[in-house]
Amino acid sequence: GKLSLAIDCRSEDHRIKYGFIREKSAIKVIRKDETYRFLQTDIYGYRDCNGNEYHFFEGESYELINPGENIPIYRAFEQKGKQVVAKYFFIVEPLSKPEPLSLENLSIAFSDQPVFLEKLRLLARNDFQLRRYLYAINRLLKKA
């Protein structure tokens, strides 16, 4: 949770470059006259000038769409032909691998919380409906 290399986006110029080494597993942060290099495995993520948070998992960047919630939900974009498609993920344990957000995966991850799962099934009958109610998932968990 500690933010390092924070800047004032209104007055400071900076750039972030990804994958500047052969394995594409590194990040270069350029600020004024200073350059910092990190392996993606050594940093948790970054926050952009719009306040959006991105976390790294196994060399991939995921946008955290619900900061501070019990079940972090992430979004990543994938190119499918000429379209860019959003894919959604969640994690249960900090630093665990993101799982695709689906009713089945939530049922497995929260098998010990039947009240939460029953409320989830009432909210969404399928994965498409689940994505429509992303922001309600954590409210159901709190009430369960």
Backbone torsions as a table, in degrees:
resi	resn	phi	psi	omega
1	GLY	NA	0.3	-178.6
2	LYS	-87.9	127.6	179.0
3	LEU	-93.7	118.3	177.6
4	SER	-107.3	156.1	178.7
5	LEU	58.6	32.0	178.2
6	ALA	-65.5	145.9	179.5
7	ILE	-132.7	165.8	170.8
8	ASP	-94.3	104.6	-174.7
9	CYS	-61.5	-22.9	-178.8
10	ARG	-77.1	-25.2	-174.2
11	SER	-122.4	-15.4	-177.7
12	GLU	-108.4	143.2	176.2
13	ASP	-100.3	138.0	177.8
14	HIS	-155.2	163.9	176.7
15	ARG	-142.9	149.2	174.3
16	ILE	-122.6	129.6	176.6
17	LYS	-118.7	134.9	179.9
18	TYR	-103.5	151.6	169.8
19	GLY	59.5	41.7	-176.8
20	PHE	-83.2	-2.5	172.8
21	ILE	-111.8	167.0	-171.7
22	ARG	-52.9	-41.2	-177.0
23	GLU	-78.5	-3.3	-179.6
24	LYS	56.1	38.2	-177.2
25	SER	-116.8	20.3	-176.4
26	ALA	-129.3	161.6	179.5
27	ILE	-131.2	140.0	175.9
28	LYS	-118.7	127.1	177.0
29	VAL	-110.7	123.5	-178.2
30	ILE	-113.1	118.7	179.0
31	ARG	-129.3	120.8	179.8
32	LYS	46.5	-114.9	-178.4
33	ASP	-98.9	8.7	-175.9
34	GLU	-114.0	143.8	175.7
35	THR	-127.7	132.2	178.6
36	TYR	-118.5	138.7	179.0
37	ARG	-122.9	134.7	-179.5
38	PHE	-137.1	147.1	165.6
39	LEU	-81.0	143.3	-179.7
40	GLN	-60.4	-28.0	179.0
41	THR	-70.8	-15.6	-178.4
42	ASP	-94.6	-8.1	178.4
43	ILE	-127.9	152.6	-176.7
44	TYR	-83.6	-36.7	-178.1
45	GLY	169.6	-160.0	-179.8
46	TYR	-151.4	162.7	175.7
47	ARG	-119.2	128.9	-179.6
48	ASP	-84.6	178.0	-176.1
49	CYS	-70.9	-9.4	175.0
50	ASN	-95.1	2.4	180.0
51	GLY	87.2	3.1	178.6
52	ASN	-77.1	138.0	179.0
53	GLU	-103.8	140.7	177.5
54	TYR	-128.8	133.9	179.0
55	HIS	-118.3	150.2	-179.5
56	PHE	-102.0	134.6	173.8
57	PHE	-137.1	118.6	178.0
58	GLU	49.0	45.5	174.8
59	GLY	80.6	0.7	179.1
60	GLU	-110.3	147.1	-180.0
61	SER	-99.6	131.8	178.8
62	TYR	-124.8	135.7	177.9
63	GLU	-84.9	125.1	176.2
64	LEU	-79.9	118.3	-175.2
65	ILE	-100.1	-4.9	179.2
66	ASN	-141.0	65.8	-178.4
67	PRO	-53.9	139.5	175.6
68	GLY	85.5	-4.1	-179.4
69	GLU	-85.0	159.6	-179.7
70	ASN	-65.5	-38.6	177.5
71	ILE	-108.5	99.6	178.6
72	PRO	-65.7	131.1	178.1
73	ILE	-115.3	131.5	-175.3
74	TYR	-117.8	156.8	176.4
75	ARG	-128.6	137.8	173.6
76	ALA	-135.5	150.5	-177.7
77	PHE	-108.9	143.3	-177.8
78	GLU	-132.0	137.6	177.8
79	GLN	-82.3	123.4	175.4
80	LYS	-125.4	97.4	-174.9
81	GLY	66.7	-123.0	179.2
82	LYS	-94.0	-3.1	-177.5
83	GLN	-101.8	150.7	171.5
84	VAL	-106.8	123.7	-174.1
85	VAL	-114.1	134.4	176.1
86	ALA	-83.7	134.0	174.7
87	LYS	-117.9	143.2	-176.7
88	TYR	-115.5	145.4	-176.2
89	PHE	-139.2	163.7	173.4
90	PHE	-142.5	160.8	172.3
91	ILE	-131.2	151.6	179.1
92	VAL	-103.7	-46.3	179.4
93	GLU	-104.6	138.6	177.5
94	PRO	-54.0	138.3	178.5
95	LEU	67.8	6.7	175.2
96	SER	-78.0	164.0	-179.0
97	LYS	-68.2	133.6	177.2
98	PRO	-63.9	136.2	177.1
99	GLU	-103.1	143.9	175.5
100	PRO	-57.3	136.4	-179.1
101	LEU	-75.8	110.4	177.9
102	SER	-150.1	159.6	177.5
103	LEU	-60.7	-40.0	-179.8
104	GLU	-63.7	-46.7	-179.1
105	ASN	-67.4	-37.3	175.7
106	LEU	-65.7	-37.1	178.2
107	SER	-63.9	-37.6	177.8
108	ILE	-70.3	-46.9	-176.1
109	ALA	-66.9	-31.2	-176.7
110	PHE	-117.4	35.9	-179.3
111	SER	-61.2	-21.1	179.2
112	ASP	-87.7	6.2	-179.5
113	GLN	-128.5	74.5	-175.0
114	PRO	-63.2	-32.0	179.7
115	VAL	-65.5	-44.7	176.9
116	PHE	-59.3	-45.5	-178.4
117	LEU	-65.3	-37.2	178.1
118	GLU	-65.6	-42.7	177.1
119	LYS	-64.4	-36.9	178.6
120	LEU	-64.3	-41.8	178.9
121	ARG	-66.5	-32.7	176.3
122	LEU	-70.6	-33.1	179.7
123	LEU	-72.4	-44.9	-173.7
124	ALA	-136.2	125.5	179.3
125	ARG	-86.8	-16.5	-179.4
126	ASN	-150.7	174.7	-176.3
127	ASP	-66.1	-31.9	177.6
128	PHE	-63.1	-47.2	177.7
129	GLN	-64.3	-35.4	178.9
130	LEU	-59.2	-42.4	179.1
131	ARG	-66.8	-27.4	176.6
132	ARG	-69.4	-25.9	-175.8
133	TYR	-114.6	35.5	-177.7
134	LEU	-51.7	-42.8	-173.5
135	TYR	-78.7	-9.3	178.3
136	ALA	-88.5	-18.3	-175.0
137	ILE	-57.1	-48.0	-178.3
138	ASN	-69.6	-30.4	176.5
139	ARG	-66.8	-36.2	177.2
140	LEU	-65.2	-39.4	-178.9
141	LEU	-64.9	-39.4	-179.8
142	LYS	-65.5	-33.6	-177.9
143	LYS	-85.3	-18.0	-175.2
144	ALA	-71.2	NA	NA
